[in-house]
Amino acid sequence: MNFPSELKYTEDHEWIRIEGDTAIIGITDHAQHELGDIVYVDINTVGDALEKGEVFGSVEAVKTVSDLLIPVAGTVTEVNEELDGEPELVNTDPYGRGWMVKISLSSPGDEDGLMSAEDYEKFIGA
C-alpha cells in the first residue's frame, strides 16, 4: 500500500494535504482497500464551516456506507465533481484524482496533531 510522506493522516483513515491556507482531503489507500469497490460518494457540504471531527459526507461501497470526517476545522470550498460520474477514482487513485474536498483552514496548525505516513503505517499495522 501507498502512503505519501508529504501527507498527514487520521485515525479515521482520511489524508490531508496542506497548500497554503487550503487543505485537500480524501481517504487513504488502506481505507479504500478495506471498503472495497466504491459506488457512490455523497458530499453536500460546500460552503459549510465544520469543526474538526464533523461529518463532511459519506462514501458508499458495495458492502457498507461510511461517514467521512473532517480532520481539521475549515469551510468546504470545493467538492471533486469527477467523483459524481467516477466514484471508482477513490479506489484507483486515492491520493490523486480521487480526492474528495478542498477546505479553507480556519485554524492553521490543526494538522500538527495528525499522523505522519510512518505513524499511520504503524497505526494500521502495515
N, CA, C and O atoms as a MOPAC input file, in Angstrom:
PM7 MOZYME 1SCF
protein

 N      0.82600 1    -1.18500 1     0.00000 1
 C      0.00000 1     0.00000 1     0.00000 1
 C      0.86800 1     1.24500 1     0.00000 1
 O      2.03100 1     1.22300 1     0.40100 1
 N      0.27400 1     2.31300 1    -0.45600 1
 C      0.99500 1     3.56000 1    -0.66600 1
 C      0.55100 1     4.61100 1     0.35200 1
 O     -0.64600 1     4.84000 1     0.52300 1
 N      1.52100 1     5.25700 1     1.03500 1
 C      1.24100 1     6.32700 1     1.98800 1
 C      2.23100 1     7.46700 1     1.74600 1
 O      3.30800 1     7.48900 1     2.34300 1
 N      1.87200 1     8.42100 1     0.86800 1
 C      2.80200 1     9.51300 1     0.55100 1
 C      3.25800 1    10.26100 1     1.80400 1
 O      2.45000 1    10.60000 1     2.66800 1
 N      4.55400 1    10.50700 1     1.88500 1
 C      5.13600 1    11.09400 1     3.08700 1
 C      4.78800 1    12.56700 1     3.26600 1
 O      4.89400 1    13.09100 1     4.37500 1
 N      4.37000 1    13.24900 1     2.18700 1
 C      4.03800 1    14.67600 1     2.31900 1
 C      2.65000 1    14.91600 1     2.90000 1
 O      2.28500 1    16.05800 1     3.18100 1
 N      1.87400 1    13.85400 1     3.08400 1
 C      0.51500 1    13.96600 1     3.62400 1
 C      0.49500 1    13.70600 1     5.12500 1
 O      1.43200 1    13.13700 1     5.68600 1
 N     -0.59900 1    14.13700 1     5.76900 1
 C     -0.87400 1    13.80600 1     7.16600 1
 C     -2.07800 1    12.86600 1     7.15500 1
 O     -2.87100 1    12.87100 1     6.21300 1
 N     -2.20900 1    12.05700 1     8.21400 1
 C     -3.23600 1    11.01800 1     8.25100 1
 C     -3.99500 1    11.04900 1     9.57900 1
 O     -3.47900 1    11.52000 1    10.59200 1
 N     -5.24300 1    10.53400 1     9.55300 1
 C     -6.06000 1    10.48800 1    10.76700 1
 C     -6.34000 1     9.04000 1    11.15800 1
 O     -6.15800 1     8.12100 1    10.36000 1
 N     -6.78100 1     8.85800 1    12.38900 1
 C     -7.17900 1     7.53000 1    12.85300 1
 C     -8.45600 1     7.06800 1    12.16600 1
 O     -8.78800 1     5.88300 1    12.21100 1
 N     -9.17500 1     7.98700 1    11.53200 1
 C    -10.39200 1     7.65400 1    10.78300 1
 C    -10.08700 1     7.36900 1     9.31600 1
 O    -11.00400 1     7.19100 1     8.51500 1
 N     -8.80200 1     7.32600 1     8.95900 1
 C     -8.31900 1     6.93300 1     7.62900 1
 C     -8.55200 1     7.97400 1     6.53600 1
 O     -8.71200 1     7.63000 1     5.36500 1
 N     -8.56900 1     9.25800 1     6.92900 1
 C     -8.53700 1    10.32700 1     5.94600 1
 C     -7.09300 1    10.81400 1     5.81000 1
 O     -6.28800 1    10.67400 1     6.73200 1
 N     -6.78400 1    11.38100 1     4.66100 1
 C     -5.49600 1    12.04900 1     4.47000 1
 C     -5.76000 1    13.52200 1     4.20200 1
 O     -6.85600 1    13.90700 1     3.79400 1
 N     -4.73600 1    14.34000 1     4.43700 1
 C     -4.86100 1    15.77100 1     4.22200 1
 C     -3.54700 1    16.30800 1     3.66100 1
 O     -2.46200 1    15.94600 1     4.11700 1
 N     -3.67000 1    17.17700 1     2.66200 1
 C     -2.51100 1    17.86400 1     2.08500 1
 C     -2.76300 1    19.35800 1     2.26700 1
 O     -3.78100 1    19.88000 1     1.81400 1
 N     -1.83900 1    20.03600 1     2.92700 1
 C     -1.95700 1    21.47600 1     3.15900 1
 C     -1.22600 1    22.22400 1     2.04800 1
 O     -0.05900 1    21.95000 1     1.76700 1
 N     -1.92200 1    23.17200 1     1.41700 1
 C     -1.33700 1    24.02900 1     0.38500 1
 C     -1.70000 1    25.46300 1     0.74300 1
 O     -2.75800 1    25.95600 1     0.35300 1
 N     -0.82500 1    26.13000 1     1.48300 1
 C     -1.10200 1    27.48800 1     1.94000 1
 C     -2.20300 1    27.46100 1     2.99300 1
 O     -2.06700 1    26.80000 1     4.02300 1
 N     -3.30500 1    28.18900 1     2.73200 1
 C     -4.42300 1    28.18500 1     3.67700 1
 C     -5.56400 1    27.28200 1     3.20800 1
 O     -6.69700 1    27.39400 1     3.67700 1
 N     -5.24400 1    26.38500 1     2.27200 1
 C     -6.20400 1    25.42400 1     1.75100 1
 C     -5.73700 1    24.01100 1     2.09200 1
 O     -4.53900 1    23.72800 1     2.12500 1
 N     -6.69400 1    23.14000 1     2.34100 1
 C     -6.38000 1    21.72800 1     2.57100 1
 C     -7.19600 1    20.87900 1     1.60800 1
 O     -8.37200 1    21.15200 1     1.36300 1
 N     -6.56500 1    19.85400 1     1.07000 1
 C     -7.22200 1    18.88100 1     0.21000 1
 C     -7.33500 1    17.60300 1     1.03700 1
 O     -6.38000 1    17.19300 1     1.69700 1
 N     -8.51800 1    16.97300 1     0.99400 1
 C     -8.79700 1    15.82500 1     1.86100 1
 C     -9.36500 1    14.67300 1     1.03900 1
 O    -10.13200 1    14.87600 1     0.09800 1
 N     -8.97100 1    13.45800 1     1.41800 1
 C     -9.51200 1    12.24900 1     0.80700 1
 C     -9.38700 1    11.10800 1     1.79400 1
 O     -9.06500 1    11.31900 1     2.96300 1
 N     -9.64500 1     9.88700 1     1.31500 1
 C     -9.45300 1     8.72100 1     2.17700 1
 C     -8.20800 1     7.96800 1     1.72500 1
 O     -7.80300 1     8.03900 1     0.56500 1
 N     -7.61700 1     7.25500 1     2.65900 1
 C     -6.34100 1     6.58800 1     2.39400 1
 C     -6.49600 1     5.35000 1     1.51400 1
 O     -7.59100 1     4.82000 1     1.32800 1
 N     -5.37400 1     4.91700 1     0.98900 1
 C     -5.31000 1     3.68900 1     0.20900 1
 C     -5.81600 1     2.51700 1     1.06500 1
 O     -6.54000 1     1.64900 1     0.57600 1
 N     -5.42900 1     2.50500 1     2.33400 1
 C     -5.88500 1     1.46200 1     3.25600 1
 C     -7.40800 1     1.48300 1     3.38700 1
 O     -8.04700 1     0.43200 1     3.34000 1
 N     -7.99300 1     2.67600 1     3.55100 1
 C     -9.44400 1     2.80400 1     3.72100 1
 C    -10.18800 1     2.31400 1     2.48600 1
 O    -11.14700 1     1.55000 1     2.60300 1
 N     -9.75800 1     2.74400 1     1.30700 1
 C    -10.46700 1     2.31300 1     0.09900 1
 C    -10.34400 1     0.81000 1    -0.09100 1
 O    -11.27200 1     0.16300 1    -0.57500 1
 N     -9.19500 1     0.25400 1     0.29200 1
 C     -8.98300 1    -1.19000 1     0.18600 1
 C     -9.93600 1    -1.93900 1     1.12400 1
 O    -10.53600 1    -2.94400 1     0.74100 1
 N    -10.06600 1    -1.43900 1     2.35400 1
 C    -10.96000 1    -2.06900 1     3.33400 1
 C    -12.42600 1    -1.94800 1     2.92500 1
 O    -13.20600 1    -2.87700 1     3.13500 1
 N    -12.80600 1    -0.81000 1     2.34400 1
 C    -14.19800 1    -0.60500 1     1.93400 1
 C    -14.57400 1    -1.45600 1     0.73500 1
 O    -15.71100 1    -1.91500 1     0.63100 1
 N    -13.63600 1    -1.67000 1    -0.16500 1
 C    -13.93300 1    -2.39000 1    -1.40100 1
 C    -14.35200 1    -1.40500 1    -2.48200 1
 O    -14.01600 1    -0.22300 1    -2.41700 1
 N    -15.08500 1    -1.89500 1    -3.47200 1
 C    -15.45100 1    -1.07000 1    -4.62400 1
 C    -16.36800 1     0.07400 1    -4.21100 1
 O    -17.47300 1    -0.14900 1    -3.71400 1
 N    -15.89900 1     1.30100 1    -4.42200 1
 C    -16.67000 1     2.49500 1    -4.11300 1
 C    -17.68400 1     2.70900 1    -5.24000 1
 O    -17.31900 1     2.75500 1    -6.41400 1
 N    -18.96300 1     2.84000 1    -4.86600 1
 C    -20.00500 1     3.00800 1    -5.87000 1
 C    -20.64600 1     4.39200 1    -5.83700 1
 O    -21.31000 1     4.78800 1    -6.79500 1
 N    -20.45000 1     5.14600 1    -4.72400 1
 C    -21.07900 1     6.45900 1    -4.61800 1
 C    -20.38100 1     7.28800 1    -3.54900 1
 O    -20.05800 1     6.78900 1    -2.47100 1
 N    -20.15400 1     8.55900 1    -3.86100 1
 C    -19.59800 1     9.49800 1    -2.88700 1
 C    -20.63500 1    10.60700 1    -2.71900 1
 O    -21.02500 1    11.24900 1    -3.69400 1
 N    -21.07900 1    10.83100 1    -1.48700 1
 C    -22.13100 1    11.80400 1    -1.19400 1
 C    -21.56900 1    12.92500 1    -0.32100 1
 O    -21.35200 1    12.74500 1     0.87800 1
 N    -21.33900 1    14.07400 1    -0.93400 1
 C    -20.81600 1    15.23000 1    -0.20800 1
 C    -21.64700 1    16.45400 1    -0.59200 1
 O    -21.62500 1    16.89200 1    -1.74200 1
 N    -22.37400 1    16.99500 1     0.37100 1
 C    -23.23600 1    18.15700 1     0.13800 1
 C    -22.91900 1    19.27100 1     1.12500 1
 O    -23.83000 1    19.92600 1     1.63200 1
 N    -21.63600 1    19.49500 1     1.40300 1
 C    -21.26100 1    20.43700 1     2.44900 1
 C    -20.51500 1    21.66900 1     1.93900 1
 O    -19.89500 1    22.37600 1     2.73300 1
 N    -20.56200 1    21.94000 1     0.63500 1
 C    -19.87400 1    23.12300 1     0.11000 1
 C    -20.45600 1    24.36500 1     0.79000 1
 O    -21.67100 1    24.54900 1     0.84500 1
 N    -19.56600 1    25.20600 1     1.30300 1
 C    -19.98000 1    26.42000 1     1.99600 1
 C    -20.15600 1    26.23700 1     3.48800 1
 O    -20.30200 1    27.21800 1     4.21700 1
 N    -20.14500 1    24.98800 1     3.96100 1
 C    -20.32100 1    24.72100 1     5.38800 1
 C    -19.01200 1    24.89300 1     6.14900 1
 O    -17.96100 1    24.42000 1     5.71900 1
 N    -19.09500 1    25.57900 1     7.28700 1
 C    -17.95600 1    25.68500 1     8.20200 1
 C    -18.05200 1    24.52500 1     9.17800 1
 O    -19.02900 1    24.41000 1     9.91800 1
 N    -17.04100 1    23.66600 1     9.18300 1
 C    -17.06800 1    22.45900 1    10.00100 1
 C    -15.94700 1    22.47400 1    11.02100 1
 O    -14.85300 1    22.97600 1    10.76500 1
 N    -16.24200 1    21.91600 1    12.17400 1
 C    -15.23000 1    21.74700 1    13.21000 1
 C    -14.52200 1    20.41800 1    13.00600 1
 O    -15.09000 1    19.49400 1    12.42400 1
 N    -13.30300 1    20.31600 1    13.47300 1
 C    -12.52900 1    19.08600 1    13.39100 1
 C    -13.36500 1    17.91600 1    13.91400 1
 O    -13.93400 1    17.99100 1    15.00300 1
 N    -13.43300 1    16.84000 1    13.13200 1
 C    -14.15500 1    15.63400 1    13.53700 1
 C    -15.60400 1    15.56600 1    13.07200 1
 O    -16.25200 1    14.53500 1    13.24900 1
 N    -16.13200 1    16.64600 1    12.47800 1
 C    -17.50700 1    16.61800 1    11.98800 1
 C    -17.58800 1    15.86900 1    10.65600 1
 O    -16.60100 1    15.76600 1     9.92700 1
 N    -18.77000 1    15.35200 1    10.35300 1
 C    -19.01300 1    14.62100 1     9.11400 1
 C    -19.11300 1    15.61100 1     7.95100 1
 O    -19.87500 1    16.57600 1     8.01800 1
 N    -18.34000 1    15.37000 1     6.87900 1
 C    -18.43800 1    16.23000 1     5.69800 1
 C    -19.07600 1    15.51500 1     4.51800 1
 O    -19.28200 1    16.11900 1     3.46500 1
 N    -19.39200 1    14.23300 1     4.68200 1
 C    -20.02000 1    13.46500 1     3.62100 1
 C    -19.96200 1    11.98900 1     3.95100 1
 O    -19.64100 1    11.59600 1     5.07300 1
 N    -20.27900 1    11.17300 1     2.94800 1
 C    -20.18100 1     9.72400 1     3.14000 1
 C    -19.73300 1     9.08100 1     1.84200 1
 O    -19.86000 1     9.64300 1     0.75400 1
 N    -19.20500 1     7.88300 1     2.00400 1
 C    -18.76700 1     7.10300 1     0.85000 1
 C    -19.47600 1     5.76000 1     0.93800 1
 O    -19.52500 1     5.12700 1     1.99300 1
 N    -20.02500 1     5.34100 1    -0.20300 1
 C    -20.77000 1     4.08300 1    -0.24400 1
 C    -19.99700 1     3.06700 1    -1.07800 1
 O    -19.62600 1     3.31100 1    -2.22600 1
 N    -19.77300 1     1.93200 1    -0.45200 1
 C    -19.13700 1     0.82100 1    -1.14900 1
 C    -20.18800 1    -0.27100 1    -1.32100 1
 O    -21.30300 1    -0.15200 1    -0.81100 1
 N    -19.83500 1    -1.31900 1    -2.03000 1
 C    -20.78300 1    -2.40300 1    -2.27700 1
 C    -21.32700 1    -2.96700 1    -0.96900 1
 O    -22.50400 1    -3.31700 1    -0.88500 1
 N    -20.46000 1    -3.05900 1     0.07100 1
 C    -20.88300 1    -3.72200 1     1.29800 1
 C    -21.18400 1    -2.80700 1     2.48200 1
 O    -21.64500 1    -3.28700 1     3.51700 1
 N    -20.93400 1    -1.48900 1     2.35600 1
 C    -21.12800 1    -0.61400 1     3.51100 1
 C    -21.19300 1     0.85800 1     3.11000 1
 O    -20.83200 1     1.22700 1     1.99300 1
 N    -21.65900 1     1.68800 1     4.03600 1
 C    -21.61000 1     3.14400 1     3.88600 1
 C    -20.79600 1     3.66100 1     5.06400 1
 O    -20.99500 1     3.23100 1     6.20000 1
 N    -19.88100 1     4.58000 1     4.79200 1
 C    -19.00700 1     5.09000 1     5.83500 1
 C    -19.00500 1     6.62000 1     5.82700 1
 O    -18.90400 1     7.24600 1     4.77200 1
 N    -19.12000 1     7.21100 1     7.02100 1
 C    -19.04200 1     8.66600 1     7.13500 1
 C    -17.62400 1     9.13400 1     6.87600 1
 O    -16.65600 1     8.42400 1     7.14900 1
 N    -17.51700 1    10.34400 1     6.34300 1
 C    -16.23600 1    10.99300 1     6.11800 1
 C    -16.11400 1    12.11300 1     7.14800 1
 O    -16.99300 1    12.96900 1     7.24600 1
 N    -15.01900 1    12.10500 1     7.91600 1
 C    -14.83300 1    13.08400 1     8.98300 1
 C    -13.74800 1    14.08700 1     8.62100 1
 O    -12.67700 1    13.71000 1     8.14500 1
 N    -14.02700 1    15.35400 1     8.84800 1
 C    -13.07000 1    16.40200 1     8.51900 1
 C    -11.92600 1    16.37600 1     9.54100 1
 O    -12.18000 1    16.43300 1    10.74400 1
 N    -10.67900 1    16.29000 1     9.08100 1
 C     -9.55900 1    16.15500 1    10.02200 1
 C     -9.12000 1    17.45500 1    10.69200 1
 O     -8.42000 1    17.42500 1    11.70500 1
 N     -9.52800 1    18.59700 1    10.13300 1
 C     -9.19200 1    19.90700 1    10.70100 1
 C    -10.38600 1    20.84300 1    10.49000 1
 O    -11.21200 1    20.60700 1     9.60700 1
 N    -10.47600 1    21.88700 1    11.28600 1
 C    -11.56900 1    22.85000 1    11.14000 1
 C    -11.39100 1    23.66700 1     9.87200 1
 O    -10.27700 1    24.05000 1     9.51700 1
 N    -12.51300 1    23.93100 1     9.18900 1
 C    -12.45100 1    24.74700 1     7.98800 1
 C    -13.78600 1    24.80400 1     7.28000 1
 O    -14.76100 1    24.17600 1     7.69500 1
 N    -13.81000 1    25.57200 1     6.19800 1
 C    -15.01000 1    25.72000 1     5.38500 1
 C    -14.79800 1    24.98600 1     4.06800 1
 O    -13.79300 1    25.19500 1     3.38700 1
 N    -15.74900 1    24.12400 1     3.71100 1
 C    -15.65700 1    23.35800 1     2.47000 1
 C    -15.84200 1    24.32000 1     1.30000 1
 O    -16.87700 1    24.97600 1     1.18200 1
 N    -14.84000 1    24.39700 1     0.44500 1
 C    -14.87800 1    25.32100 1    -0.68600 1
 C    -15.11800 1    24.62700 1    -2.02700 1
 O    -15.56800 1    25.25300 1    -2.98600 1
 N    -14.81600 1    23.33300 1    -2.08500 1
 C    -14.93800 1    22.62300 1    -3.36200 1
 C    -15.07800 1    21.12800 1    -3.11500 1
 O    -14.46800 1    20.56600 1    -2.20600 1
 N    -15.90300 1    20.49900 1    -3.95400 1
 C    -16.05200 1    19.04200 1    -3.95000 1
 C    -15.52800 1    18.53600 1    -5.28400 1
 O    -15.71400 1    19.18900 1    -6.31100 1
 N    -14.88300 1    17.39600 1    -5.27900 1
 C    -14.36800 1    16.80700 1    -6.51000 1
 C    -15.54500 1    16.31100 1    -7.35200 1
 O    -16.10200 1    15.24400 1    -7.09200 1
 N    -15.91200 1    17.09500 1    -8.35500 1
 C    -17.06100 1    16.77600 1    -9.20800 1
 C    -16.85100 1    15.49400 1   -10.02000 1
 O    -17.81700 1    14.83600 1   -10.40700 1
 N    -15.58900 1    15.14200 1   -10.27500 1
 C    -15.30800 1    13.92400 1   -11.04400 1
 C    -15.88600 1    12.68500 1   -10.36700 1
 O    -16.22600 1    11.70900 1   -11.03600 1
 N    -15.99600 1    12.72600 1    -9.03300 1
 C    -16.47300 1    11.55300 1    -8.29800 1
 C    -17.94300 1    11.26400 1    -8.54600 1
 O    -18.39400 1    10.14300 1    -8.31200 1
 N    -18.71300 1    12.26700 1    -9.02200 1
 C    -20.12200 1    12.03100 1    -9.34200 1
 C    -20.26300 1    10.95100 1   -10.41100 1
 O    -21.08800 1    10.04500 1   -10.29100 1
 N    -19.45400 1    11.05900 1   -11.44600 1
 C    -19.53000 1    10.10200 1   -12.54900 1
 C    -18.55500 1     8.95200 1   -12.43500 1
 O    -18.74100 1     7.91300 1   -13.06800 1
 N    -17.50800 1     9.12600 1   -11.62800 1
 C    -16.47300 1     8.10100 1   -11.49300 1
 C    -16.06200 1     7.90000 1   -10.03200 1
 O    -14.92700 1     8.20800 1    -9.67000 1
 N    -16.96900 1     7.38800 1    -9.18400 1
 C    -16.60900 1     7.19300 1    -7.77300 1
 C    -15.45600 1     6.21600 1    -7.59400 1
 O    -14.78200 1     6.22900 1    -6.56400 1
 N    -15.22600 1     5.37100 1    -8.59400 1
 C    -14.13600 1     4.39100 1    -8.51700 1
 C    -12.75300 1     5.04600 1    -8.51600 1
 O    -11.75800 1     4.37400 1    -8.24300 1
 N    -12.67500 1     6.34600 1    -8.81900 1
 C    -11.39600 1     7.05400 1    -8.72600 1
 C    -10.83700 1     6.98700 1    -7.30700 1
 O     -9.62200 1     7.02800 1    -7.11200 1
 N    -11.72200 1     6.88500 1    -6.31900 1
 C    -11.27500 1     6.75300 1    -4.92800 1
 C    -10.48800 1     5.45200 1    -4.77000 1
 O     -9.52900 1     5.39600 1    -4.00100 1
 N    -10.89200 1     4.40500 1    -5.49900 1
 C    -10.17900 1     3.12900 1    -5.45200 1
 C     -8.89400 1     3.15600 1    -6.26700 1
 O     -7.86500 1     2.64900 1    -5.82200 1
 N     -8.94900 1     3.74200 1    -7.45200 1
 C     -7.81500 1     3.64600 1    -8.35900 1
 C     -6.74500 1     4.70200 1    -8.13000 1
 O     -5.58000 1     4.48100 1    -8.45900 1
 N     -7.12800 1     5.86000 1    -7.56400 1
 C     -6.17200 1     6.95200 1    -7.37700 1
 C     -6.54800 1     7.75900 1    -6.13400 1
 O     -6.88700 1     8.93600 1    -6.25000 1
 N     -6.49300 1     7.14000 1    -4.93600 1
 C     -6.99400 1     7.81100 1    -3.73200 1
 C     -6.26700 1     9.10900 1    -3.37500 1
 O     -6.85700 1     9.98300 1    -2.74000 1
 N     -5.00200 1     9.25200 1    -3.76900 1
 C     -4.24400 1    10.45500 1    -3.41100 1
 C     -4.15700 1    11.45900 1    -4.55400 1
 O     -3.59200 1    12.54000 1    -4.38900 1
 N     -4.70800 1    11.11400 1    -5.69900 1
 C     -4.66900 1    11.99400 1    -6.86300 1
 C     -6.07200 1    12.39300 1    -7.26700 1
 O     -6.71300 1    13.20000 1    -6.59500 1
 N     -6.55200 1    11.82500 1    -8.37000 1
 C     -7.86200 1    12.18200 1    -8.90700 1
 C     -9.01000 1    11.78000 1    -7.97800 1
 O    -10.14000 1    12.22800 1    -8.17500 1
 N     -8.74200 1    10.94600 1    -6.97200 1
 C     -9.78200 1    10.50300 1    -6.04500 1
 C     -9.93800 1    11.37700 1    -4.81100 1
 O    -10.61500 1    10.97900 1    -3.86300 1
 N     -9.32200 1    12.57300 1    -4.80000 1
 C     -9.50000 1    13.48900 1    -3.66900 1
 C    -10.98600 1    13.81900 1    -3.51900 1
 O    -11.75200 1    13.68600 1    -4.47400 1
 N    -11.39200 1    14.24500 1    -2.32800 1
 C    -12.81800 1    14.45900 1    -2.08700 1
 C    -13.23100 1    15.92000 1    -1.92900 1
 O    -14.13500 1    16.38100 1    -2.62500 1
 N    -12.58300 1    16.65600 1    -1.02200 1
 C    -12.95300 1    18.06000 1    -0.81500 1
 C    -11.71800 1    18.92700 1    -0.64200 1
 O    -10.63000 1    18.46100 1    -0.30400 1
 N    -11.93800 1    20.21200 1    -0.89100 1
 C    -10.96000 1    21.24300 1    -0.54500 1
 C    -11.62700 1    22.13600 1     0.48400 1
 O    -12.81300 1    22.45000 1     0.37800 1
 N    -10.84800 1    22.54200 1     1.48400 1
 C    -11.37700 1    23.43600 1     2.51400 1
 C    -10.42800 1    24.60900 1     2.72300 1
 O     -9.22600 1    24.50700 1     2.47600 1
 N    -10.98600 1    25.72000 1     3.18100 1
 C    -10.14000 1    26.82100 1     3.64500 1
 C     -9.98300 1    26.60500 1     5.14500 1
 O    -10.96700 1    26.44300 1     5.86800 1
 N     -8.74700 1    26.60400 1     5.59800 1
 C     -8.45100 1    26.32400 1     7.00100 1
 C     -8.91100 1    27.46200 1     7.90500 1
 O     -8.66000 1    28.63200 1     7.61600 1
 N     -9.58200 1    27.11800 1     8.99400 1
 C     -9.97800 1    28.15600 1     9.94800 1
 C     -9.04000 1    28.18300 1    11.14400 1
 O     -8.99600 1    29.17100 1    11.87600 1
 N     -8.28700 1    27.10300 1    11.34900 1
 C     -7.32300 1    27.05000 1    12.45700 1
 C     -6.01200 1    26.45300 1    11.97700 1
 O     -5.71500 1    25.29600 1    12.27400 1
 N     -5.21000 1    27.23800 1    11.22700 1
 C     -3.92700 1    26.70700 1    10.77500 1
 C     -3.13400 1    26.16100 1    11.96700 1
 O     -3.08100 1    26.77500 1    13.03300 1
 N     -2.53300 1    25.01300 1    11.76200 1
 C     -1.81500 1    24.34300 1    12.83600 1
 C     -2.59300 1    23.16600 1    13.38300 1
 O     -2.02700 1    22.32100 1    14.07700 1
 N     -3.91700 1    23.09200 1    13.07600 1
 C     -4.74800 1    21.94800 1    13.47900 1
 C     -4.11700 1    20.63000 1    13.04400 1
 O     -4.22100 1    19.61700 1    13.73700 1
 N     -3.46000 1    20.66100 1    11.88400 1
 C     -2.90400 1    19.42800 1    11.31900 1
 C     -1.70100 1    18.91500 1    12.08800 1
 O     -1.26200 1    17.78600 1    11.87000 1
 N     -1.16100 1    19.73100 1    12.98900 1
 C      0.02200 1    19.31100 1    13.74100 1
 C     -0.21900 1    18.05700 1    14.57500 1
 O      0.72500 1    17.31800 1    14.85500 1
 N     -1.45700 1    17.80300 1    14.97600 1
 C     -1.76700 1    16.63300 1    15.79100 1
 C     -2.03100 1    15.37400 1    14.97700 1
 O     -2.31500 1    14.32200 1    15.55000 1
 N     -1.94200 1    15.46100 1    13.65700 1
 C     -2.22200 1    14.30300 1    12.80600 1
 C     -0.97200 1    13.44800 1    12.62300 1
 O      0.14000 1    13.87500 1    12.93500 1
 N     -1.17000 1    12.24600 1    12.11700 1
 C     -0.07400 1    11.29000 1    11.97300 1
 C      0.73000 1    11.50400 1    10.69700 1
 O      0.19900 1    11.92200 1     9.66800 1
 N      2.01400 1    11.20800 1    10.78800 1
 C      2.87600 1    11.15800 1     9.60400 1
 C      2.58600 1     9.83800 1     8.88100 1
 O      1.88900 1     8.97200 1     9.41100 1
 N      3.12200 1     9.69600 1     7.68000 1
 C      2.95000 1     8.44400 1     6.93400 1
 C      3.49900 1     7.26900 1     7.73500 1
 O      2.88000 1     6.20600 1     7.79200 1
 N      4.64700 1     7.46000 1     8.34500 1
 C      5.27400 1     6.39900 1     9.14300 1
 C      4.39900 1     6.01900 1    10.34300 1
 O      4.21400 1     4.83700 1    10.63400 1
 N      3.86700 1     7.02100 1    11.03000 1
 C      2.97900 1     6.76300 1    12.17300 1
 C      1.70500 1     6.05600 1    11.74100 1
 O      1.22100 1     5.15800 1    12.42900 1
 N      1.15700 1     6.46900 1    10.58500 1
 C     -0.07400 1     5.85300 1    10.08600 1
 C      0.16400 1     4.38200 1     9.72700 1
 O     -0.67600 1     3.53000 1    10.01700 1
 N      1.28800 1     4.08800 1     9.10700 1
 C      1.61900 1     2.69900 1     8.76900 1
 C      1.67300 1     1.84300 1    10.04000 1
 O      1.17100 1     0.71900 1    10.05900 1
 N      2.27500 1     2.37500 1    11.08600 1
 C      2.31700 1     1.64800 1    12.36500 1
 C      0.90400 1     1.48700 1    12.92800 1
 O      0.55700 1     0.42600 1    13.44500 1
 N      0.08800 1     2.54600 1    12.82600 1
 C     -1.27800 1     2.54200 1    13.34900 1
 C     -2.11200 1     1.42200 1    12.72400 1
 O     -2.86000 1     0.74000 1    13.42400 1
 N     -1.98500 1     1.23300 1    11.40600 1
 C     -2.78600 1     0.19600 1    10.73800 1
 C     -2.08600 1    -1.15200 1    10.70600 1
 O     -2.65400 1    -2.14100 1    10.24200 1
 N     -0.85800 1    -1.19200 1    11.19800 1
 C     -0.12100 1    -2.45000 1    11.23500 1
 C      0.43400 1    -2.87500 1     9.90000 1
 O      0.58600 1    -4.06800 1     9.63600 1
 N      0.74300 1    -1.89400 1     9.04200 1
 C      1.26400 1    -2.21100 1     7.70400 1
 C      2.72900 1    -2.63000 1     7.78100 1
 O      3.33900 1    -2.93500 1     6.75600 1

